[in-house]
Amino acid sequence: MRIRGFGYALTIGTIAALLAGCGGSQPPVSAPGMMPQSRVATGRAGRGSWMLPEAKSADLLYAGDTQCCTTTGFGRVDVFSYPSGKLLGRLSGFDDPGGLCVDAAGDIWITNFENGNIVEYAHGGSAPIATLKANAYNPLGCSVDVTTGDLAVSYLGGAVAVWKSARGEPTLYRFSYGLSHCGYDDSGNLFVDRGSYFIGLLELPAGGKSFMTIALRKRIFGEAGQVQWDGQYITVEKKDRPGKILRIEVSGSTGKIVSETTFSGFSARVNTSWIQSGSLLIPYAESRKGVTQQIGVWKYPAGGEPSRRIGFFKGSSRGVYAAEAVSLASSHSLQRQ
């Protein structure tokens, strides 16, 4: 009996429990029906983008800030050294950068929720090197398959696009309901969470042609964040208080919650989580009004109170620092467990 798990990508969102028989996708949409899309080097950074030279050789923590800006667009991505938390750069000109994921080289992909495209930056780079777009609305999550280099993007509008080797024409899967985030396991199986008020999963098996429902044995109410592989189990972040990481064992079309990590120490909402080598990183609001945010570091799987914080801000040009998604990236394969 094979146990499946996730690869490494970061996003945030809402998912629903999928009862047996009520999930599944339509067959892939053929390429002629798609919106024109491209993977081209643009060579142009957004106004205000910058990066220190040391970023190219550093382990980096990218944080997508969705409420920061005025003249440079409705969002930016702040780049910190990891684990020290020194601000090394800033990428500007986004329209709600709600999802981040990295490839094996440490390059970063960023979803533009409002604009509808997905932009790639080289590790420590300040100008985009590629852009993708498919005939779907509001890209939210993304993930890179560590076995093939394929890029998957999930859309709130109810679609999943998969680009072979992150280039060319994508295969597009349509759904009759909204989706939130996606993630590959270390065997190339793709999992997607459904956008509603129950926690649940869909799976596209490696080499498969359609998605199937993963039925959880226990119904979990709440808003879900990141889904990833922690080295042993599939994990789903439950963002509602008390915050939790659900560790799920998947066998066939069934998922069993085998343990939970509860984290505390925040007074308002939390956003996307990221698990890395015994640490759990989560952006969260320090006050109930959300006027200050930071990225907390918790011990994983112990949970409890945060051990420290990274990238603390007291506001910005719009008065709020609201990191929606975080991702660790390194040219030394830091993203792999």
Secondary structure, DSSP 8 states (H G I E B T S, - for coil): ---B----EEE----B---TTS------B-GGGS------------TT-EE-GGGGGS-EEEEEESS--STT-B-EEEEEETTT--EEEEEE--B---EEEE-TTS-EEEE-TTT-EEEEE-TT-SSEEEEEE-S-S-EEEEEE-TTT--EEEEETTTEEEEEGGG-S--EEEE-SS-EEEEEE-TTS-EEEEESSSB--EEEE-TT-SS-EEEEESS--BS-EEEEEE-SSSEEEEE-SSSEEEEEEEEETTEEEEEEEEEE---SS-B---EEETTEEEEEEESSTT---EEEEEEETTTEEEEEEEEEEES--TTS---EEEEEEE-TT-TT--
